[in-house]
Amino acid sequence: MCSHLSLNQKPQVIAERYRLQSWQKINELLPVYHNNAYNYQVWPVITGIEPDALQLMHWGLIPSWARSNLQADKLKKNTINARIESIFEKPSFEDAARRRHCLIPATGYFEWQDIKGKKYPYFIYLKSGEVFSMAGIWDTWTDHDTGATKDTFSILTTEANPLVAGIHNLKQRMPVILTEETENAWLTGGFDATSIQVFMKPFDAHKMDAYTIGRHITEKNSDTPAVLKPYTYPEFMQTSLF
């Protein structure tokens, strides 16, 4: 599961990367060193409806058909990620999968490796150090008690490449990472269960890298530069995985 993200970059860099006309919403938000999805905070998202602007959405997709706050709260806990192989089979994702695609910018994400039952956190990123896009879907939910609307999203996952499989070694999943060449195609949407398969291929492992980080990520106030600092565990002989 991909539920911890980082977007350690200046707003101007994000704006240039995505050729944005409107990006003021992230002036107060960035940089984000660590965002835990289960805190349900907002994250900058680019949609196919407004590809030249950033939207702030809550992580954990709530489908528009959710009838109550109780149902919405239950649903969002299970929609942090969406398996790309089955999104057209899930009621929570089906409509968004067909019509509402988005890009989720990041500079990296965090996963845990399991070694004899003990978890070791890693930061995973592109070797180029550049901002990249994860494929997402989104929806708008209306609170029937207040009439307020909330935009929410889910990150798509696929089978892990060799690098990530060695880290996320129990579930062996990774986010669907888009190339700059495929971002526009993803935003355009209009896919079905067959045509979406082109996005299932894992991102090239040779263009990615990772390192172990400390336990600071598990602390309450972990959104600090320290969370990204490399750390070598004394009990864990640090060798190349591949």
C-alpha positions in Angstrom: 0.0 0.0 0.0 1.2 3.5 -0.9 0.0 5.6 2.0 3.0 7.9 2.8 4.1 10.6 0.4 6.7 13.4 0.2 6.6 16.5 -2.0 9.8 18.3 -0.9 9.9 21.1 -3.5 9.1 24.8 -3.9 5.7 25.8 -5.3 7.4 27.6 -8.3 9.1 24.4 -9.3 5.8 22.5 -9.2 4.2 25.2 -11.3 6.9 25.0 -13.9 6.9 21.2 -14.0 3.2 21.1 -14.8 2.9 24.4 -16.7 0.3 25.6 -14.3 -1.5 28.9 -14.5 -3.0 28.6 -11.0 -0.9 27.3 -8.2 -1.3 29.7 -5.3 -3.1 27.1 -3.2 0.2 25.4 -2.5 2.1 28.4 -1.3 1.3 27.6 2.3 1.4 23.8 1.9 4.8 23.1 0.5 7.2 21.6 1.1 5.7 18.5 2.6 8.3 16.1 3.9 5.9 13.4 5.0 2.2 13.0 4.6 0.4 10.0 6.2 -2.7 9.2 4.2 -4.5 8.2 7.4 -4.4 11.7 8.7 -6.7 12.6 5.8 -5.0 15.9 5.0 -5.2 17.7 1.7 -2.7 17.0 -1.2 -2.2 18.9 -4.4 -3.8 17.2 -7.4 -4.1 18.0 -11.1 -7.3 16.9 -12.8 -8.2 16.4 -16.5 -11.0 19.0 -16.0 -8.5 21.8 -15.1 -5.0 20.5 -16.2 -3.5 24.0 -15.8 -4.4 24.4 -12.1 -3.8 22.6 -8.8 -6.6 21.4 -6.7 -6.3 20.5 -3.0 -8.1 17.2 -2.3 -8.4 14.9 0.6 -6.7 11.5 0.4 -9.1 8.6 0.6 -11.7 8.6 -2.2 -15.4 9.0 -1.1 -17.7 8.1 -4.0 -20.5 10.5 -4.8 -23.1 7.9 -3.9 -22.1 7.7 -0.2 -25.3 8.5 1.7 -24.0 9.6 5.1 -21.0 10.8 7.0 -20.8 7.4 8.7 -20.6 5.6 5.3 -18.2 8.2 3.9 -15.8 7.7 6.9 -15.9 3.9 6.5 -15.3 4.1 2.7 -12.3 6.4 2.8 -10.4 4.1 5.1 -10.4 1.5 2.3 -9.8 3.8 -0.7 -6.4 5.2 0.0 -5.2 3.0 -2.9 -7.0 1.4 -5.8 -5.6 -1.7 -7.5 -5.5 -0.8 -11.2 -6.3 -4.4 -12.2 -9.7 -4.3 -10.6 -10.9 -0.6 -10.4 -13.7 -1.3 -12.9 -15.0 -4.1 -10.6 -15.3 -2.0 -7.4 -18.4 0.2 -6.9 -16.3 2.8 -5.0 -14.0 3.3 -8.0 -15.8 2.4 -11.2 -17.3 5.8 -12.0 -14.2 7.7 -11.2 -12.1 5.2 -13.2 -14.0 5.9 -16.3 -14.4 9.7 -16.0 -12.3 11.4 -13.4 -8.5 10.9 -13.6 -5.8 13.0 -11.9 -2.1 13.3 -11.4 -0.7 13.2 -7.8 2.7 15.0 -7.7 5.4 13.6 -5.5 9.2 13.7 -5.0 9.1 10.3 -3.3 7.1 7.9 -1.1 7.8 5.6 1.8 7.5 1.9 2.2 8.5 -0.7 4.8 10.6 -3.8 4.3 9.8 -6.9 6.5 12.8 -8.8 7.7 11.9 -11.6 10.1 8.9 -9.7 11.3 10.7 -6.4 11.9 9.8 -3.4 9.7 12.4 -1.1 8.2 11.2 2.1 6.5 12.6 3.2 3.2 12.3 6.4 1.1 11.8 5.6 -2.6 12.4 8.2 -5.3 13.5 8.8 -8.9 17.3 8.9 -9.4 16.9 12.1 -11.3 15.5 13.8 -8.2 12.6 15.2 -10.2 9.0 15.6 -9.3 7.0 12.7 -10.7 3.3 11.9 -11.1 1.3 9.0 -9.7 -1.9 8.0 -11.5 -5.0 8.8 -9.5 -8.8 8.9 -9.6 -11.0 11.3 -7.8 -14.6 12.1 -7.0 -16.7 14.8 -5.3 -18.9 13.9 -2.4 -21.7 16.1 -1.0 -22.4 16.0 2.7 -26.2 15.5 2.9 -26.4 17.2 6.3 -24.6 20.4 5.5 -24.5 20.6 1.7 -20.7 21.0 1.7 -18.7 19.3 -1.0 -15.4 17.4 -0.6 -13.1 16.4 -3.4 -11.2 13.2 -2.6 -8.7 10.9 -4.5 -7.1 7.5 -4.5 -3.7 6.5 -5.8 -3.6 3.6 -8.2 -1.3 0.7 -7.5 0.2 -2.1 -9.7 2.6 -5.0 -9.4 5.9 -3.8 -8.0 9.1 -3.6 -10.1 12.2 -5.5 -8.8 13.5 -2.6 -6.8 10.2 -2.0 -4.9 9.4 -5.7 -4.7 12.5 -6.1 -2.6 11.4 -3.4 -0.2 7.7 -3.8 -0.1 8.4 -7.5 0.1 5.2 -8.8 1.6 2.5 -7.3 -0.7 4.9 -6.4 -3.6 2.8 -3.5 -4.8 3.8 0.0 -6.0 2.0 3.2 -7.2 1.3 3.6 -10.9 4.0 6.1 -11.8 3.5 7.9 -15.1 6.1 9.2 -17.4 5.8 12.8 -18.6 4.8 11.4 -22.0 1.8 9.4 -20.5 0.5 12.0 -18.1 -1.7 13.7 -20.6 -3.1 10.4 -21.9 -4.0 9.5 -18.3 -5.8 12.8 -17.7 -7.8 12.5 -20.8 -9.5 9.3 -19.5 -12.1 7.4 -21.3 -10.6 4.0 -20.5 -12.2 0.7 -19.9 -10.9 -2.5 -18.3 -9.0 -3.4 -21.5 -7.5 -0.1 -22.6 -6.3 0.8 -19.1 -4.0 -2.2 -19.2 -1.3 0.0 -20.9 -0.8 1.7 -17.5 -0.3 -1.5 -15.5 3.4 -1.9 -16.4 5.5 -1.0 -13.4 7.8 2.1 -13.7 11.4 1.3 -14.8 13.3 0.2 -11.7 16.6 1.4 -13.2 15.3 5.0 -12.9 14.5 4.6 -9.2 16.4 4.4 -6.0 15.8 4.0 -2.3 17.5 4.2 1.1 16.6 3.3 4.7 15.4 6.1 7.0 15.0 6.3 10.8 12.0 5.7 13.0 11.1 9.4 13.0 8.5 8.6 10.4 6.4 6.9 13.0 6.3 9.9 15.3 3.3 12.3 15.5 5.3 15.3 14.2 7.1 13.6 11.4 6.6 16.3 8.7 10.1 17.6 9.1 13.3 17.4 7.0 14.7 14.8 9.5 12.2 12.2 8.2 14.1 12.1 4.9 17.6 11.7 6.4 19.3 8.4 5.5 19.8 6.0 8.4 21.7 2.7 8.6 20.4 0.2 11.2 23.2 -1.4 13.2 21.5 -4.8 13.2 20.8 -4.7 9.5 23.8 -5.3 7.2 23.2 -2.7 4.5 23.9 -4.4 1.2 22.6 -3.9 -2.3 19.3 -5.6 -2.7 19.9 -6.4 -6.4 
